[in-house]
Amino acid sequence: MKPLPLIFGLLALLLAGVSVFQLESARGGLTITREVWDGTPVTTYQGASEGGDLVLVAHGFAGSRQMMEAISLTLARAGHRVVAFDFQGHGRHQTPLSPDITTLTGTTEDLVRQTLAIAEEARRVSGKTGLSLVGHSMATDVVIRAADRLEAVESVVAISMYSEAVRPDHPERLLVISGAQEGRLREVALNAVAQIGPAEEGVTATADDVERRAVAAPLVGHVGVLWAPFTKTEIASWVGETAEPARTGPWIGGLLGAILVLGWAAASLLPVTRDGAHGASVKRALLSAVVPAPFAVAASLLSLPLLGLAGFGALALFFGMWGVIGLTVLGKWPRLRLRPILIASMLLAVAGLGLFALALDRYGAAFLPTGPRFALALALVPSMLAYIAWDRTVIAGRGVALRVLLRLPFLLALGVAMGLNIPGMGLLFTVLPVFVLFLLVYGTMAYWVEARLGPASAIPATGIILAWSIAASTPLFAG
């Protein structure tokens, strides 16, 4: 083994160990319980003190309990009993969302009722009456509407808020936190404060029994706001007790980054068995990246629920059609050799799923395809393998700029397909950022492996991981 991979591998191992220690230490002194309440997966956090309030924590669209854990840990440290839960169609919840997203009596009402049920059960279990609600993004509208139908609501915290349910008299105590990069949502927050008086970020406004405050967490955007120490400090203070914020964000990044470096170091140990790139000409490669677009978009317009779930049948057709047509136009089919494939699959399974995916699922966001998501992952595998076979073949031997260029038509066509089929694929718009992250993380791992074992060696494992990633992270809607 060369000295550089060995040195970086040891440093990454050290960073991973320190990161896990810090992340687990953030949970120290707390009782953390995972249960299922009438079909809803719930995690409760309780410190040694029983004198705090009851706080419900709700995630945003495509989020999960794990994404809100830094906030939950901070509030539990402050002495509160915290209940975080997965909405329908999200995380570990096995019930899909209603596809009726355009009316208040559809998806929104379902989520409000779910929140009300969790609130009542949390009160029953804890014996506490007073209740505070914390929600992010999509959940801001849900918790504000739920608070209007609950008794004894002490306060509401809306992170990255958009909601038409805010009135001059409701909620009575409302803290709105935006990321500094969320310009439009910062305006929405100030408008909520302006309903009762002069609005200025960082200044609490009061009128009779109503109290409002809008703040912006420095430097962060729609997702980073959840891990910003500023956010956690403001929430803890608003709910009633100050606490040292749980600083898990940097350690999550450190752990995931360390696993990537370990994957690179491990890849450097692989035997060199490649027989050179076998890609087609640049002109033929570019044609194969453009010709499939109209056919894949047309196929995605078909209404074809997969396993009773909206959008995924169209998504599978899109990926599968692109892969088959792209390979046909390319005129180069991947050379699949058993030994390199087995070696590549073992490494990617250990680094990509055994380490990276499990670490992300525990500390950052739900990333295990459990329940109906497991069956969905299996159903998506053929289409994802077809696409990945084209993708790994067309980029073999190309430079970074050309690899990016060859993938842009696919991303653009996927966006167009979602825009044209909003009741179907349009519901799955989070597949786009997930796919980009997949390319950055798992595509990079595959690149390291194929540099040693050959251009097609990572195709089976990468196709399976792509199906896993989409099935594990995408909100589920009923067909």
Secondary structure, 3 states (H helix, E strand, C coil): CCHHHHHHHHHHHHHHHHHHHHHHHCCCCCEEEEEEECCEEEEEEECCCCCCCEEEEECCCCCCHHHHHHHHHHHHHCCCEEEEECCCCCCCCCCCECCCCCCCCCHHHHHHHHHHHHHHHHHHHHCCCCEEEEEECHHHHHHHHHHCCCCCEEEEEEECCCCCCCECCECCEEEEEEECCCHHHHHHHHHHHHCCCCCCCCCCEEECCEEEEEEEECCCCCCHHHCCHHHHHHHHHHHCCCCCCCCCHHHHHHHHHHHHHHHHHHHCCCCCCCCCCCCCCHHHHHHHHHCHHHHHHHHHCCCCCECCECCHHHHHHHHHHHHHHHHHHHCCCCCCCHHHHHHHHHHHHHHHHHHHHHHHHHHCCCCCCCCHHHHHHHHHHHHHHHHHHHHHHHCCCCCHHHHHHHHHHHHHHHHHHHHHCCCCHHHHCCHHHHHHHHHHHHHHHHHHHHHHHCCCCCHHHHHHHHHHHHHHHCCCEEC
